[in-house]
């Protein structure tokens, strides 16, 4: 392998940030004998990638395999997040697998390049082959030793892909985080007094996905354009393209004064940090504050200054938020 990979190419790879690689494979309904074979294939791939790229490899088989102490929701969110954050997706398609199809589609949405690896005898689904990922190359093998040889032969191509796409991927993740779409969803949802379940029903976006994007800006990459349009319109917002590559969500409502705006930002920070379970209570607290602010009651100094995070926390913890609010 050292003879076919140039020194300059290796130097360029190792001067990049450490690549993050997602290794997906069939895990459910795989026989014990087949599982042992796939485990050997995964080790060959992991060793080759780490040796050549110096990469960090995330393998669901080591974290959320069948029998792990995770709910179906946790498995989905953990692995979705790992695909989105990866720089490179390796799809080891040895057996029929719904998970590989979902991971491939997530990679396509998140613009993560894919390397498809499959045994010569396996008839892979045309849907999996046709997924609109940016496929670097396909590796077809017959035996474990054959897999070693094929990976070595394709490694220069993989290295060139990493040097090209890694900085593009990292910038895209940064741009998505800076757009703060998840925060905008949460902020405008509170303004409208809407729970995640209500937003989910109106915008036809799963409630778990809404929660995920509100607490992880990069997770927003798995939400498609039509879903974002529905979310924005349901929240009385619009998608606005500024100078950045990722459009931002902006409210169509009148902008509140600076005290109300800062108070709302602090409440959003509290919700993101503490993840309070009682969403209706958050909405009631905000609505009560907003009503008192709108009435501009004389002599209430509290309303002349933004409500800070510790105060929002105390108000949420109070058993009767109306009796305790701004006393």
N, C-alpha and C positions, 0 to 999 in steps of 0.2 A: 504493500500500500504506500510506503514511503517513496517508492520509485515513481508513482503516478501522481502524487500530490506534491505540488511545488512548494518550496520553502516560503516563497512570498505569499502564497495563498494561506498557508498555515499561520504565518505571522499576522496576516490581516484578520483571520478568524479570531485569534487569541487576543487581539487588541480590542475586540468588540466586548460589550457587556456579556455576561454569562448567559448563553441561550437557555431558554426554558422549553423543554420538549414534553409533549403529551403522547404517551404510548397506549393506544387503545387496542383491545383484543376481545374475543368472545369469552364470556365468563359464565353465563347462565346456560343450563342444559347442555353442558359439555361433559362427556364421559371422563372417568378418572384417567383412563389411558390417554385420551386426547389431551386432557388438562396437563398431564406430565410433559407431553410433546410441546404444547404451546408454552409452557413454563420455560422449557429449554430455548425455544425460539426467542422469547422475550429477553432472556438473559444474554443471548448472542447479540441481539439488537442493542440492548442497553449498554453492554460492554463496548460495542463498536462506536456508539454515539458519544459516550462519555470519553473514550480514548481519543477520538478524533476532534470533537467539538468542545470538550471540557464542559459539557452541558449538565444541567440539572434535569433529571428525567422524572416525570410524574407518571406512575403506573397505577390505574384504579385497582388492579388486582392486589396491590399492596396496601390499599387504603379502604376501599368500599366494595370489596368482593362479596359475593353471596355468602350470607352468614355473619357479616360484620354487624356491629351494633349501631346501625343507621336506619332511619326510616326511609321510605321511598322518596319522600320529599328532600331529605338531606342528601341522599345519593345524587339526585338530579341536580340540586343546586351546587354541591361541592364540585361535581365533575363538569358541569356547565362553566363554572367559574374558572376551573383549571384550563379548560380548552381555550376560553377567551383570553386568558393571560399568557398562554403559551406562544412561542415564536414559530413552532413547527409541530405538526400533528402527524404521528406515525400510526397508520391504520393497518393492523395485522389481521387480515381477514382470512382466518383458517376455517371458520364454521359460521353458520347462519347466526346473526346477532342483530337484534333491534337497536341495542345500545350503540353499536358502531355506526349505524345509519344516522342516529340522532347526533352523535358526536361529529360525524362528517358534515351534517347540515349546519350545526353550530359553528364549526370551523369555517364553513363557507360564508355564513353571515358575518363572522368576526374577521374575515380576511386572513385566516391562518393557512399558510401553505401546507399541503398534504403529501406524504409519501405513502403510497399504497403497496403493501407487501402481502403476497398470497401464494399458497402452494399451487403447483402446476395442475394438480388434479381437481382443485376446488372450483366449482361453478359459482362464481360470485354474482350476486344480484345486479341486474342492469341498473337498478335505481342507485345502488351504491357506486357503481362505476360512473354513472351519469351525474352524480352530485356535482354541483357547479363550484367545486373547490379549485384552487390553483394547484394542480397536481405537478409536483416537481418531477417525479418519475414513478414508474411501476417496477417493483422487484418481484420476479417470479422464481420460485425455487422448488426443488424436489426433496432435498434432505437437509439436515442441520448443517452439514459441511458445505453443501451447495449454497445455503444462506450466507455463510461466512464469505464465500468467494464472491457472490453477487453483491453483497454490501460493500466489500472492498473495491469492486469494480465501479460502483456508483458513487463512492464517497467523494471524489472530486466534484461531481455535479451537485451533491448535497452541500458541500462546503461553499461552493459558489453561490448557491441559493441563500444560505445563511448570511453570508457577507452582504448580500444585496437586500434581503427582505427584513433582517432583524432591525436595523435602524428605522425602516419604514413602519414596522409593526409597533415599535416602542413609541414613535411619534404619534401614531394613531391612538394608542392607549392614552397617551398624555393629553391629546386633543379632546378625547371623549371625557376624560376626567375634568378638564377645565370647562367644558360646556355645562357641567353640573345639571344634567337633565333630571337625574334622580332627585336631587334637592328641589328642583323646580316643581316636580310632581308632588312631592310632600308638602311644600310651601303652599301651593295653590289648592291642594286638597284640604288643608286646614282652613284656608280662607273661605272655602265654600262649605265647610262643615261636613265634608264627605269622608266616609270610611273607605278603607281599601276595598271592602266587599261591594260597596255601592259603586265605586269607580270601576271595579272589575265588571259588574253587570252592565254598566252603561257603555263602557269602552271595549268590551269583549276581549279583555286582556286578563289572563289568569291572576288571581289575587296573590299567589306566591311569587309570581314574576314581578308584580308591582312592589311587593315588599323587598325583593332582592335588589331592584334598581334604585329604590329609595336609600338603601344602605350601602350600596357598592356602585359607584359611578361607572366603572368599567363593565359591569354586568349589563349596562344599557346597550352594549353592542349586539346582544342576542335578540333585541327587539327590532322587528322589521319596520320599514318605512310606513306602511299602512297602519300598523299598530300605533306608531308614534303620532300619526295624524289624528287618529281617533282619540288617543289620550289627550293630546293638546286641545282639540276642539271640545271635548267633554269637560275639560278644566277651564274653559273660556280663555284659551291661550292660542298662540300660533308659533310655528317654527320659523325662526328668523336666521338668515344667513348673514353673518357679519364678516369680518376679515378672516376669521378662523375657518378651518376646513369642516368642522362639525357644526351644523345649525343648532341654535339654542332655543329653549322654550321661553316665550315671553307672554306675560299676562295682557289681556285686552282691557282689563279693568283699570280704573284710575289709580295712579300710584299713591299710596298712603304717605302721610307726613313722616319725617325721619324718625320720630319717636316710635310710631306704630311699626314702621318698617324694621327698625332695629329690634323691637320687642318680638316681632314675628321671627326674625332671623335667630334670635336667642332661643325661642321655643323650638324651632326646627333643629337647632344644635342639640337641645336637650333630648328630643325624640330620637335623633340619630345615635346619640351617645348612650342613652339609657334604655331604648327600645321598650317604652311603657306598653303594657298589654291592653289597657283600656282606651281604645281609640275614641269612642264617643265622649269620654271624660276630657280628653285633650281638646276636642272640638268645643265642648261646653265651656271649658275654662277660657279658650280663646274668644268665643262668642261673648261671654260675660265681660271680659276685658274690653273688647271692641265696643260694646254698648256703652260702657262707662266712659271710655275715651271719647266716643261720639257725643255724649251728653255734656262733656267738658264741665264736670261738677266743680264748682268753686271751692277752693280751700284744700283740694286733694293734691298735695305735692307729688304723691306717687305717680300720678298720671303725666307729670311733666317730664319724666325721665323714663328711659327704656327699662323694661322688666328684664332683669338679668337671669341667667340660667339657674342659680341656686334658688331664686324666688319661684321660678316655674316649677322646680322640683318640689319645693315645699307645698305649693298649691296643688300639685298632682297628688302628693302623699296625704293631703288633708282629706278627712272623711267627707266633709261637706264643703266643697270648693266655693260655694256662693257665700256661706257665712264667713269664710276665712279670707276671702279675696280683698286685698288692699285695705285691711282694717288699720 
